[in-house]
Amino acid sequence: MEIFSLPETSRTFNFQELLEGNNDDCFRLGIAISKKTLKLFEPFHLSDILLCSPLGLRMILNGDEGKESHLLSSLQMVIIDRADIMLQQNWEHITLIFDSIHSQPTKIDTDISRVRNLYLEGNAPHFSQLLLFSKHQNELFWALMLEKAKSHKGLVMHQPILKGNLSMIDVPCCQELHRFSVPKGSTQSDERLNYFKTLTGILPEGSCLFISSYFDFVRVRNLLKNRNDSFVSCHEYAPENKVLRARDMFFHGRKNALVVTERFHFFNRRILRGIKQLIFYQIPSHPLFYTEFINMWSREAGRKIKIILLFTDSDNLRMQNVFGAQMTKSIFASPRKIQAIVSE
């Protein structure tokens, strides 16, 4: 079996910094501050600062170790740092945590005379500040801020004018942009799958299908199995031996298609050989992955690589991350359902 791995020098400094050393994503730390000392590993109900990963905090709010949502009933400031990294774990942890923040406690561990009336009256969300930091935009970040940021001082969301990263593509390609309509946001996943069914028949040899969501991956995998497509898959839950076997079978043409999830690429950054056609089921939440996958294609093939991208109106922010604000505006302004961008 021929094994391919991404050279260490091709992994970015940020990737190495993020995943080297202790990369445990389940931690929580209570910090207490007094006049002259800083105490670490304090019980949460005695702490002034809580430093937690989403998974670590969720496990004590609604997990195996109990339900302690009363610990978050009086937060004055909530900071979500590196939200783009949290997106590659499980964003549901964040939403469940925010369902517990500022909720009325079922038990009280402190002197009731010290509790402010605004917390007893249920006004805590209006006197709390929410800060979210991310390297790029995402619709989930906007949804969280618009729903949960309820400070009486208002809300500020910084949206810079993005230039995109199409200039990073260094191979000739033809990008087909397929736009389909979604009547309701709740039916987006169903409509995307239906459009994919009408767009593709049996996938030709050398097809790589990139899927951003694991939920969508499961649905597409079941569809391909029912159609008897010749394919293999690489996803974040697959053991290493199956990943190596899948990549080898795809490269040598024993399987026509390779289905890859975004989180698999995020945590592994492997070069995938044998790609002749790229299908993006949805534009990646991490904008660099779009150009990285295109650049995996080898120039030795002697022709342009064909790229198919499925998108809807709700993908506007993701499109801006990759194509830039100006080009995205032109793409959405066009009445055509299928548009093409050709580069040499």
C-alpha positions in Angstrom: 0.0 0.0 0.0 1.4 3.4 -0.9 1.0 5.9 1.9 0.7 9.7 1.3 1.1 12.2 4.1 1.3 16.0 4.1 5.0 17.1 4.6 5.5 18.7 7.9 6.7 21.9 6.2 3.4 22.2 4.4 1.5 22.4 7.6 1.1 26.0 8.6 2.6 27.5 11.8 -0.9 28.1 13.2 -1.9 24.4 12.6 1.2 23.2 14.5 0.7 25.7 17.3 -2.9 24.5 17.7 -2.4 20.8 17.8 1.1 20.2 19.2 1.6 19.4 22.9 -1.4 19.0 25.1 -4.5 19.6 22.8 -7.1 18.2 25.3 -10.4 19.8 24.4 -12.1 19.0 27.7 -10.8 21.2 30.5 -12.2 23.7 33.1 -10.5 25.9 35.6 -11.8 28.1 38.3 -9.7 31.2 39.2 -10.3 33.3 42.3 -8.9 36.8 42.7 -8.2 38.5 46.1 -6.3 41.6 47.0 -2.8 40.0 46.9 -3.3 36.5 45.5 -4.5 34.6 42.5 -5.9 31.2 43.4 -6.1 28.5 40.7 -8.3 25.4 40.7 -10.9 26.9 42.9 -14.5 25.6 43.1 -16.7 27.3 40.5 -19.0 28.9 43.1 -16.0 30.5 44.7 -14.3 31.6 41.5 -14.2 35.0 39.8 -13.1 33.7 36.4 -14.0 30.5 34.7 -11.6 29.3 32.0 -13.2 26.4 30.1 -13.4 24.5 26.8 -17.0 24.1 25.4 -16.9 20.4 26.1 -15.4 20.7 29.6 -18.1 23.2 30.6 -21.0 21.3 29.0 -20.1 18.2 31.0 -20.9 19.8 34.3 -24.0 21.7 32.9 -25.7 18.8 31.2 -23.5 15.7 31.2 -22.2 12.8 33.1 -20.9 14.8 36.0 -24.1 16.5 36.9 -26.3 19.6 36.1 -24.7 22.7 37.6 -26.3 25.4 35.5 -26.7 27.6 38.6 -23.0 28.3 38.3 -23.6 30.5 35.3 -26.6 32.4 36.6 -24.8 35.7 37.2 -22.0 36.1 34.6 -21.0 39.7 34.0 -18.8 39.0 30.9 -18.7 36.1 28.5 -15.8 35.8 26.1 -15.7 33.3 23.2 -12.2 33.3 21.9 -11.2 31.6 18.7 -14.7 30.7 17.8 -13.5 29.4 14.4 -11.7 26.6 16.2 -14.7 25.7 18.3 -16.7 25.4 15.1 -14.5 22.5 14.1 -15.4 20.7 17.3 -19.1 20.7 18.1 -21.0 24.0 18.0 -23.9 22.3 19.8 -21.8 22.6 23.0 -21.9 26.4 22.6 -25.6 26.6 22.1 -26.4 24.3 25.1 -24.1 26.4 27.3 -25.9 29.6 26.3 -29.2 28.0 27.1 -27.9 27.7 30.7 -26.3 31.1 31.1 -28.4 33.6 33.2 -31.0 30.9 34.0 -32.5 31.1 37.5 -30.6 28.9 39.9 -32.4 26.0 41.6 -30.1 26.2 44.6 -28.1 29.1 46.1 -24.5 28.6 47.4 -24.0 32.2 48.6 -25.4 34.8 51.0 -28.7 35.8 49.5 -28.2 39.3 50.9 -25.3 39.8 48.5 -27.3 39.0 45.4 -28.3 42.0 43.3 -32.0 42.6 42.6 -31.4 42.6 38.9 -30.4 38.9 39.0 -33.4 38.0 41.1 -35.7 39.8 38.7 -34.3 38.0 35.7 -32.5 41.0 34.1 -29.0 39.4 34.2 -28.8 39.1 30.3 -29.3 42.9 30.0 -26.3 43.7 32.2 -23.9 41.2 30.8 -21.4 41.7 28.0 -20.8 39.1 25.3 -17.6 39.1 23.2 -16.9 36.8 20.3 -13.6 36.6 18.4 -12.9 34.7 15.2 -10.5 34.7 12.2 -13.4 34.6 9.8 -17.1 35.1 9.6 -19.8 32.4 9.9 -23.6 32.5 10.0 -23.6 30.6 13.3 -21.6 33.4 15.0 -24.1 36.0 13.8 -27.0 33.9 14.9 -25.5 33.4 18.4 -24.8 37.1 18.8 -28.1 38.3 17.5 -30.0 35.9 19.8 -27.9 35.9 23.0 -26.3 39.4 23.1 -29.0 41.3 25.0 -27.1 44.0 26.8 -29.1 47.2 27.4 -26.1 49.1 25.9 -26.7 47.6 22.5 -24.7 45.3 20.1 -21.7 46.0 17.8 -20.7 43.5 15.1 -17.6 44.3 13.1 -17.8 43.1 9.5 -14.7 44.1 7.5 -14.7 44.3 3.7 -13.2 40.9 2.7 -11.0 40.4 -0.3 -11.2 36.6 -0.4 -8.4 34.1 -1.1 -9.0 33.0 -4.7 -5.5 34.5 -5.5 -4.1 31.5 -3.6 -5.2 29.1 -6.3 -2.2 28.1 -8.3 -3.6 25.6 -10.7 -5.8 26.1 -13.8 -9.4 25.4 -13.0 -13.0 25.9 -14.0 -15.4 26.7 -11.1 -19.0 26.0 -11.6 -21.2 27.8 -9.0 -24.6 26.2 -8.7 -27.2 28.3 -6.8 -30.4 26.7 -5.6 -33.3 28.2 -3.7 -34.3 27.4 -0.2 -37.8 28.5 0.9 -37.1 28.1 4.6 -33.8 27.9 6.6 -35.0 24.8 8.4 -35.3 22.9 5.1 -31.8 23.8 3.8 -30.3 20.4 4.4 -33.2 18.7 2.6 -33.1 21.1 -0.3 -29.3 20.7 -0.7 -29.6 16.9 -0.8 -32.4 17.1 -3.3 -30.4 19.4 -5.6 -27.3 17.1 -5.3 -29.5 14.2 -6.4 -30.6 16.0 -9.6 -27.1 17.4 -10.3 -25.1 14.2 -10.2 -25.7 10.7 -11.3 -23.1 8.0 -10.7 -19.9 9.9 -9.8 -17.1 9.6 -12.4 -13.6 8.4 -11.6 -11.5 10.8 -9.7 -14.4 12.7 -8.0 -13.7 14.2 -4.6 -16.8 15.3 -2.6 -16.1 17.8 0.2 -18.8 18.0 2.8 -18.7 20.6 5.6 -21.2 19.1 8.0 -21.0 15.5 9.4 -24.8 15.4 9.5 -24.8 16.1 5.7 -22.0 13.6 5.2 -24.1 10.8 6.8 -27.1 11.6 4.5 -24.9 11.7 1.3 -23.1 8.5 2.3 -26.4 6.7 2.6 -27.5 8.1 -0.7 -24.4 6.9 -2.5 -24.7 3.5 -0.9 -28.3 3.2 -2.1 -27.2 4.2 -5.6 -24.4 1.6 -5.5 -21.8 4.3 -6.3 -18.1 3.3 -6.2 -16.8 5.4 -3.3 -14.8 5.5 -0.1 -14.8 8.1 2.7 -12.5 9.9 5.1 -14.2 11.4 8.1 -13.2 12.4 11.6 -14.5 9.2 13.2 -12.7 6.8 10.8 -9.8 4.8 12.2 -6.4 5.4 10.7 -6.2 2.0 8.9 -9.5 2.7 7.0 -8.3 6.2 6.1 -5.1 4.9 4.6 -6.9 2.2 2.7 -9.5 4.6 1.4 -6.9 7.1 0.1 -5.0 4.3 -1.6 -8.0 2.8 -3.3 -9.1 6.2 -4.6 -5.6 7.1 -5.9 -5.2 3.9 -7.8 -8.7 4.1 -9.3 -10.2 1.1 -7.5 -12.9 3.5 -6.2 -14.4 6.3 -8.3 -15.1 8.8 -5.6 -13.7 10.0 -2.3 -16.0 11.7 0.3 -14.2 13.9 2.8 -15.6 15.9 5.7 -14.2 19.3 6.7 -13.3 18.2 10.3 -11.3 15.3 8.9 -9.2 17.7 6.9 -8.9 20.2 9.8 -7.4 17.7 12.1 -5.3 15.7 9.6 -4.3 18.0 6.7 -3.5 15.1 4.4 -2.7 15.5 0.7 -5.3 13.5 -1.3 -3.9 12.3 -4.6 -5.9 11.3 -7.7 -8.5 14.2 -7.7 -9.8 15.0 -11.2 -13.1 16.7 -10.2 -14.0 18.5 -7.0 -17.5 18.9 -5.7 -18.1 21.2 -2.7 -21.4 20.1 -1.2 -21.3 23.4 0.7 -18.6 26.0 0.8 -16.2 25.3 3.7 -16.6 27.2 7.0 -12.8 27.5 7.0 -12.1 29.6 3.9 -8.5 28.3 3.3 -9.8 24.7 2.8 -11.4 25.7 -0.5 -8.1 26.7 -2.1 -6.2 24.0 -0.4 -8.3 21.3 -1.9 -8.1 22.8 -5.4 -4.3 23.0 -5.1 -4.1 19.3 -4.4 -4.8 18.7 -8.1 -1.6 18.0 -10.1 -0.7 20.1 -13.1 0.7 17.0 -14.8 -2.9 16.0 -15.8 -2.6 18.5 -18.6 -6.1 20.0 -18.2 -8.1 22.3 -15.9 -9.6 20.7 -12.8 -13.4 21.0 -12.7 -14.9 22.3 -9.5 -18.6 22.3 -8.7 -19.9 24.4 -5.7 -23.4 24.3 -4.4 -24.6 27.4 -2.5 -27.7 29.1 -1.3 -28.5 32.7 -0.1 -27.7 31.6 3.4 -24.1 30.9 2.4 -23.4 34.6 1.8 -20.9 35.0 4.6 -19.0 31.9 3.7 -18.8 33.1 0.1 -17.4 36.4 1.1 -14.6 34.6 3.1 -13.5 32.9 -0.1 -14.6 35.0 -3.1 -14.4 38.4 -1.4 -17.2 40.9 -0.7 -17.2 42.5 -4.2 -17.3 39.2 -6.2 -19.9 37.7 -3.8 -22.1 40.6 -4.4 -21.9 40.1 -8.2 -22.5 36.4 -7.9 -25.7 36.9 -5.8 -26.9 39.8 -8.1 -26.7 37.6 -11.2 -30.1 36.0 -12.3 -28.2 32.9 -13.5 -28.5 29.7 -11.5 -25.2 28.4 -12.8 -22.1 30.6 -13.1 -18.6 29.8 -14.2 -15.2 31.2 -13.2 -12.3 30.1 -15.4 -8.7 30.7 -14.4 -5.4 29.7 -16.0 
